[in-house]
Amino acid sequence: MSETEITDVFELFDEFDAWLASEFSDAMQWIESGLAVRFDEDFRMMLSEARQANDFEDFLGSHAYWQDTIDNMDY
């Protein structure tokens, strides 16, 4: 594979990442936060309520804060 071909592949990955961020911005924010992805019914319900209230940023922030508290043993 030549240098040009590799550059083209990296550009394609960048385009795909940009598409994911535009089409699935909440999911990409969650993934980029490093938080574990949960699939249980309770979490899906809380997520749905946060998205309906247009409050995803606070939802993500509160989960990130809680994870930081656990990681730092601040409880």
Beta strands, then each sheet from edge to edge (+ up, - down):
end
